[in-house]
Amino acid sequence: MRQIGKLDDPSYAERFVDLLAASGIDAKGEAGSGGVTIWVRDEDRLTEARALLTRFVADPDAAEFREAQVKARRARDEAAKRQQTTRRHVVSMRDRWSAPVHRRAPVTIVLICLSCAVALATGMGDSQQLLGDQLGGQVLRGLLIVDPIAAFEGLEATGATRTAEAASGVIDDAAIDDTWAFRGWSLRRGELWRLWTPCLIHFGVVHLLFNMLMLYRVGPMVESFSGSWRLALFVLGCGIAANVGGVLPEAAGGGWLAGGMSGVLYGLFGWGLMLQRYHRSRPVFFPPSTVFILLLWLVLGFTGMLDGPSTDAGGGYRIANWAHGVGFVSGLAVGYLQSLVSSRPSV
């Protein structure tokens, strides 16, 4: 930075600095006892700056100098607006990640707490309580896609079970379970919360721990990147889609006695994959090993290799493959759309 001269009048000094800025010369004025000293940063343009100073001192009120000042101020205002817009679109991930997890990922923490509370209230999703009067049975019936007692009683009142008995000589509960009339009974009566609440039910300690550990690992990363309100909307929509996909008839791999956060987790997995691949900031949520394991688990689930063995006491357990698949596809779609929106230039 080099000094090129001094001006006695501060207003003229400000005008001259603006004149230099309009000419593309970076300069500043420094007030002192003997006036305002003009400093130029670009030493390659010192000769040009001194020539302008000579012309300016001769007639500082010339029209060309006033116009240059207006032009420079307009350019500064536009630059300040652009900088303000840029700040609004910049997310400081360092600040977010330095905050406690309950502050940077409140939706994730609420989901974990609700799932754990439901697990405790239902004895880890103990289906033996389903038809009883204990608290666990009442909670299960209130959260499942259908209340089986209300559905059986309602179908019996309409003659559906009597029709089945007349046709076969016995009431085939399994056959009634597998009808849309049974599975949609509660929803047709306006109990629409059941479209999502099965996400909170987990059957057994392993089921709960696996889903909660994965949610705790993935949820805060996606929530910190995309925001809590986006995650909340996604969990709601993806959970509904996964539960609707999982309520297919038994023959198609569905089941009404189903629950868990895994459909939402596969949705988060798909969402994160698309952001990693297409978002302009290229966030990294999953290492290749995690991607491989989750995709392998999804594929193996549809083969039936992961289903529990049948026993004399019951039919074992089955993986909610359609819930996983629908959740995964939903996440892929949302992540791709978010990446497209982020790639648009800011106005």
Secondary structure as UniProt FT lines:
FT   STRAND          2..7
FT   HELIX           10..22
FT   TURN            23..24
FT   STRAND          27..32
FT   TURN            33..34
FT   STRAND          35..40
FT   HELIX           43..45
FT   HELIX           46..58
FT   TURN            60..61
FT   HELIX           63..89
FT   HELIX           93..98
FT   HELIX           101..104
FT   HELIX           106..121
FT   TURN            122..125
FT   HELIX           127..129
FT   TURN            130..131
FT   HELIX           135..143
FT   HELIX           148..157
FT   TURN            158..159
FT   HELIX           160..168
FT   HELIX           173..177
FT   HELIX           180..183
FT   HELIX           185..188
FT   TURN            189..190
FT   HELIX           192..195
FT   HELIX           197..200
FT   HELIX           205..226
FT   HELIX           228..246
FT   HELIX           250..252
FT   HELIX           262..278
FT   TURN            280..281
FT   HELIX           288..303
FT   TURN            304..306
FT   TURN            312..313
FT   HELIX           321..342
//
